[in-house]
C-alpha cells in the first residue's frame, strides 16, 4: 500500500506511515499566545508533550479571530520540534486563537489563554 501511495503522490511517505500507522499514541499539544501591542506582534508557542521519543512532524493550522467583526485569519505552520514559537504581524490584539480549527489532527490540544 505504501509503495502504491508513493508512486501516485511521487513523494517519500516513510515518515507519514511511521508516524500515523506504526505508533499507538496521539499528538499532545500545550500552547499559549500573547500579543505585544508596541511591536504589533502575536506570538504563539506550541509544545509537544507526548514525550521526546515520540515527537511528530506535521502541519498545523492556527485560526486567529480578529477583533470586532473583522473575520478570521488562517495561518499554516509546520511543527518539526518539541517546542516552537511562531510570530505573526497583527495591527490589533486578536480576540482569540484556535489550533487545528477544522479538527483534522488526531490530537489532544490544551490552549492557554493569553496574558
Backbone torsions as a table, in degrees:
resi	resn	phi	psi	omega
1	UNK	NA	-45.9	-178.8
2	UNK	-60.8	-44.1	-179.7
3	UNK	-61.9	-40.3	178.9
4	UNK	-65.5	-40.9	178.6
5	UNK	-65.5	-36.6	177.7
6	UNK	-67.9	-37.3	176.6
7	UNK	-62.9	-47.2	-177.8
8	UNK	-65.1	-44.8	-176.2
9	UNK	-83.9	-16.6	-175.4
10	UNK	56.9	38.0	178.6
11	UNK	-134.9	154.5	172.6
12	UNK	-81.6	113.5	-176.5
13	UNK	-103.7	17.9	-178.6
14	UNK	-55.7	-49.0	-178.4
15	UNK	-63.4	-40.8	178.6
16	UNK	-59.5	-50.8	-177.9
17	UNK	-66.3	-36.6	178.0
18	UNK	-63.0	-45.6	-177.9
19	UNK	-68.2	-48.1	-166.9
20	UNK	-97.6	-15.9	-178.9
21	UNK	-114.8	-24.5	-173.5
22	UNK	-107.4	6.0	177.8
23	UNK	-113.5	153.2	179.6
24	UNK	-104.4	1.7	-176.1
25	UNK	-107.8	172.9	177.2
26	UNK	-111.1	162.8	170.2
27	UNK	-69.5	133.0	173.8
28	UNK	-124.6	121.4	-176.4
29	UNK	-121.1	137.8	164.7
30	UNK	-113.9	133.0	-176.9
31	UNK	-142.8	157.8	176.6
32	UNK	-151.1	167.4	179.3
33	UNK	-147.9	155.2	173.6
34	UNK	-149.8	152.3	-178.9
35	UNK	-116.5	132.1	177.4
36	UNK	-105.3	103.6	-176.7
37	UNK	-66.5	-30.4	179.4
38	UNK	-65.5	-39.8	-179.3
39	UNK	-94.4	-12.0	-175.7
40	UNK	57.0	48.4	-177.7
41	UNK	-127.0	137.5	173.1
42	UNK	-104.8	125.1	176.9
43	UNK	-109.9	127.6	177.7
44	UNK	-118.5	122.3	178.8
45	UNK	-104.6	130.4	-179.6
46	UNK	-126.0	126.2	179.5
47	UNK	-122.2	129.0	170.1
48	UNK	-83.8	127.4	-175.3
49	UNK	-118.5	11.6	-179.2
50	UNK	-80.3	-3.8	177.4
51	UNK	118.9	142.7	-175.6
52	UNK	-63.5	-27.7	-178.9
53	UNK	-80.3	-8.4	-178.5
54	UNK	-132.4	44.6	177.7
55	UNK	-73.5	147.5	178.4
56	UNK	-109.6	156.8	170.9
57	UNK	-118.9	122.5	-173.8
58	UNK	-162.2	156.9	172.2
59	UNK	-81.4	147.5	-179.8
60	UNK	-135.3	128.9	174.8
61	UNK	-88.7	138.5	175.2
62	UNK	-122.4	118.0	177.3
63	UNK	-95.4	123.2	-179.1
64	UNK	-108.9	112.6	179.3
65	UNK	-83.5	113.4	-178.9
66	UNK	-75.2	156.3	-177.6
67	UNK	-66.4	154.5	-179.5
68	UNK	67.0	-142.3	178.4
69	UNK	-106.9	39.8	-176.2
70	UNK	-86.9	-0.2	174.8
71	UNK	94.1	-167.6	-176.9
72	UNK	-124.5	137.6	175.1
73	UNK	-106.5	131.8	179.1
74	UNK	-106.2	123.6	177.4
75	UNK	-114.4	140.9	176.2
76	UNK	-112.4	127.6	177.6
77	UNK	-124.3	163.1	177.0
78	UNK	-113.0	124.4	178.0
79	UNK	-93.0	120.4	-177.1
80	UNK	-127.3	-11.9	-175.6
81	UNK	-131.8	178.4	179.1
82	UNK	-66.8	-35.7	-178.3
83	UNK	-138.2	141.3	178.4
84	UNK	-150.3	148.5	175.4
85	UNK	-119.9	129.4	179.7
86	UNK	-116.5	132.9	-176.1
87	UNK	-119.5	130.6	-179.0
88	UNK	-126.7	142.1	175.1
89	UNK	-80.9	129.0	177.3
90	UNK	-142.8	136.6	-179.2
91	UNK	-70.1	-30.6	-177.8
92	UNK	-135.0	159.4	177.0
93	UNK	-64.8	130.2	179.4
94	UNK	-72.0	156.0	174.8
95	UNK	-70.8	-39.2	-178.8
96	UNK	-166.0	169.1	169.4
97	UNK	-133.8	156.5	175.6
98	UNK	-133.5	135.5	173.3
99	UNK	-94.8	138.6	-179.7
100	UNK	51.8	57.1	-174.2
101	UNK	-63.0	-25.0	179.1
102	UNK	-90.4	-0.4	178.0
103	UNK	57.2	52.2	179.5
104	UNK	-95.2	-16.8	-179.4
105	UNK	-90.3	146.6	167.8
106	UNK	-84.8	90.4	-170.5
107	UNK	-151.8	151.7	166.5
108	UNK	-104.6	122.1	-174.8
109	UNK	-123.1	124.8	175.0
110	UNK	-112.6	117.1	-179.2
111	UNK	-108.2	121.6	179.3
112	UNK	-90.0	131.8	-179.7
113	UNK	-63.5	150.5	-178.7
114	UNK	-62.6	163.4	177.7
115	UNK	-107.7	NA	NA
